[in-house]
Amino acid sequence: MLRSFFPNPPLFFSSVLIWALICTGLWQLGASDWGAAIGLPPLAEGAALPVDVSRFWAPSMLWFYLYYALCVAVFAAAWALFDRHRWQRWSILGSALIIFMTWFSVQTSVAVNAWYGPFWDMIQKALEGDSGVTVTDIYTGMFSFAGIAFVAVTVGVLNYFVVSHYIFRWRWAMNNFYMRHWSQLRHIEGAAQRVQEDTMRFSTTLEGLGVNLLKSVMTLIAFMPLLVTMSQNITELPLVGDIPNALVWAAIAWSLFGTVLLAVVGIRLPGLEFRNQRVEAAYRKELVYGEDDPERAAPATVATLFDRVRQNYFRLYWHYAYFNIARIFYLQADVVFGLIVLAPSIVAGKLTLGLLQQVLNVFGQVRESFQYLVNSWSTVIELLSIIKRLRAFESVIDHNAPADEALSSTDTVS
């Protein structure tokens, strides 16, 4: 799954981590100021980026784009010299581009949050009457939002396009890798299904999970400092009272509760999904044999195999029923959780309308990032079952297990 697309995966991912730490350390130690040498100085102390769309081409932002591109170019060139790989352009440069566009997408959310404060404070002043706020002021504020939204939509569409090509090329690489070893793999039950269907499901499932995980991490990096700053004004929580960094702890506690809840409730689902693929494969195999051999796919045999399919599906429906009850109840409570946390501060008059909107947005962004597993648990279950099947498949290539042993390993339900 990895070596087909990435060069020397253990060394590659270790080098990614080390190089990322080096580049981040250089940035923190002063590389952020190097752009001044080419006319791209950093923000002055105490200054902030513009609230409108022009923030995306501010000198400090342009220098970051260039710095990131230079770091990626050096890393890609080093691997091109050290260990060339057919899919290197997509696995290295494609990954770097997806990371950058995901980061940029998060920055559009940061820009929208910065826009919330002054715009909604202006609305609050206008509602009070005789405030000097004109219709032109309101339309200008909305126009600023439209500019940010246009950039967000454009980057989102481009990111989806690139990710789709990236994931298909990963599937392409896996397909080619398995086909080179087809003589070893063809004797495994369901070999054709794994090459065609499992690689397809692996790529499509990874597309959603991988991008969302990356976005969640980027969102935490961008919004957590904002939440810490805003927690200075929000110190009281319902039932708990005054605590430092109240919003941060509330987001972590609530998200951790949801993650643990769904992990416990859905603990049997990965094994059942895995078993489901086994009984489906056995049923399909008998039908395929019956196309060429009149002695196969007898009504009694087919009925028995289909009965196993039916039993497993009914068992899945039951377990997913109570899993979805827990998940839906949690997500519905999550809708009002922010207002519950902020209720004491709202009553105490500590928040303006603009600040309330900013706090709710930042709190929601951080909370949703911590809830990555809550929102993705069903997909994670599916991906785990796919990876388990492909690992058993690849064990034959590595001579870790003969074909019949790999087959039996897929019949075990965890």
Disulfide bonds with the S-S distance in Angstrom:
none
